[in-house]
Each structure stands twice: as structure tokens, then as C-alpha cells.
Amino acid sequence: MASETNMKAALERLQRALAGLENAIDQRFEREADFTEAEDEVRRMNVDRSRLAQELDQAQDRANRLEEANREVSRRLVTSMETIRAVLDR
């Protein structure tokens, strides 16, 4: 009887240990899934950052071209106004 009781107690301890191990494994898988999701989010953010940086560069290039065109238009207007004044002064 005593050995049967010891055997039952040992089996119960083994079952509790196995249940604890299963819980630990489940928690580990959950953490790894969370980590994988975080890595995916960082990857998406890096892609977005690269795309936004490229769009910013393009917008800056366009702004620079517009600024140069604005200076050229302004120069031509000044030249035209000076020409008109010279004609009117004659």
C-alpha cells in the first residue's frame, strides 16, 4: 500500500511538473509571437521611413527647382519693367 501511495504521489508530481512545463512552453511561444509581430512592425516602419525620406527628397528637389524658376521669373520681370520704363521715358 505504501509503495502504491508513493507511486500515486510521484505520478501527481510528474503531472504537475508536466503541466508547468507545458505552461512555460506556451508562454514562450506567446513571447516569440509577440517578438515576431514587433519585428514585423519595425520592418514596416523602416519601409515607411525609407519611402517618406524619398518623398521628402523629391519634394525638396521640386521646391529647389521652383525657387530657381521663381528667381528667373523675377529677374525677367525686372528686365521687362526696366525696358518698359526706358520706352516710356523716350
C-alpha positions as CSV (number, residue, x, y, z in Angstrom):
1,M,0.0,0.0,0.0
2,A,2.7,2.5,0.9
3,S,4.5,1.9,-2.4
4,E,1.2,2.4,-4.2
5,T,0.6,5.7,-2.4
6,N,4.2,6.8,-3.1
7,M,3.6,5.9,-6.8
8,K,0.4,7.9,-6.9
9,A,2.1,10.9,-5.3
10,A,5.0,10.6,-7.7
11,L,2.7,10.5,-10.7
12,E,0.8,13.5,-9.4
13,R,4.1,15.4,-9.0
14,L,5.1,14.3,-12.5
15,Q,1.7,15.5,-13.9
16,R,2.1,18.9,-12.1
17,A,5.6,19.2,-13.5
18,L,4.5,18.4,-17.0
19,A,1.6,20.9,-16.7
20,G,4.1,23.5,-15.5
21,L,6.4,22.7,-18.4
22,E,3.5,23.0,-20.9
23,N,2.6,26.4,-19.4
24,A,6.2,27.5,-19.7
25,I,6.3,26.4,-23.4
26,D,3.0,28.1,-24.2
27,Q,4.3,31.4,-22.6
28,R,7.5,31.1,-24.6
29,F,5.6,30.7,-27.8
30,E,3.4,33.7,-27.0
31,R,6.5,35.8,-26.3
32,E,8.1,34.7,-29.5
33,A,4.9,35.5,-31.4
34,D,4.8,39.0,-29.8
35,F,8.5,39.4,-30.7
36,T,7.9,38.4,-34.3
37,E,5.0,40.9,-34.5
38,A,7.2,43.6,-33.1
39,E,9.9,42.8,-35.7
40,D,7.4,42.9,-38.5
41,E,6.1,46.3,-37.3
42,V,9.7,47.6,-37.1
43,R,10.3,46.3,-40.6
44,R,7.1,48.1,-41.9
45,M,8.1,51.3,-40.1
46,N,11.6,51.2,-41.8
47,V,10.0,50.7,-45.2
48,D,7.6,53.7,-44.5
49,R,10.6,55.8,-43.3
50,S,12.5,55.0,-46.4
51,R,9.5,55.8,-48.6
52,L,8.9,59.1,-46.7
53,A,12.6,60.0,-46.9
54,Q,12.5,59.5,-50.7
55,E,9.3,61.6,-51.0
56,L,10.9,64.3,-48.9
57,D,13.9,64.4,-51.1
58,Q,11.7,64.6,-54.2
59,A,9.7,67.4,-52.6
60,Q,12.9,69.3,-51.7
61,D,14.2,68.9,-55.2
62,R,10.9,70.2,-56.6
63,A,11.0,73.1,-54.1
64,N,14.5,74.0,-55.2
65,R,13.5,73.9,-58.9
66,L,10.5,76.1,-58.2
67,E,12.7,78.6,-56.2
68,E,15.1,78.8,-59.1
69,A,12.2,79.3,-61.6
70,N,10.9,82.0,-59.3
71,R,14.2,83.8,-59.3
72,E,14.4,83.6,-63.1
73,V,10.8,84.9,-63.5
74,S,11.6,87.7,-61.1
75,R,14.7,88.6,-63.0
76,R,12.8,88.7,-66.3
77,L,10.1,90.8,-64.8
78,V,12.6,93.4,-63.6
79,T,14.2,93.4,-67.0
80,S,10.8,93.8,-68.6
81,M,9.9,96.7,-66.3
82,E,13.2,98.4,-67.0
83,T,12.6,98.1,-70.7
84,I,9.1,99.4,-70.4
85,R,10.3,102.4,-68.4
86,A,13.0,103.1,-70.9
87,V,10.5,103.1,-73.7
88,L,8.1,105.3,-71.8
89,D,10.9,107.8,-71.0
90,R,11.7,108.4,-74.6
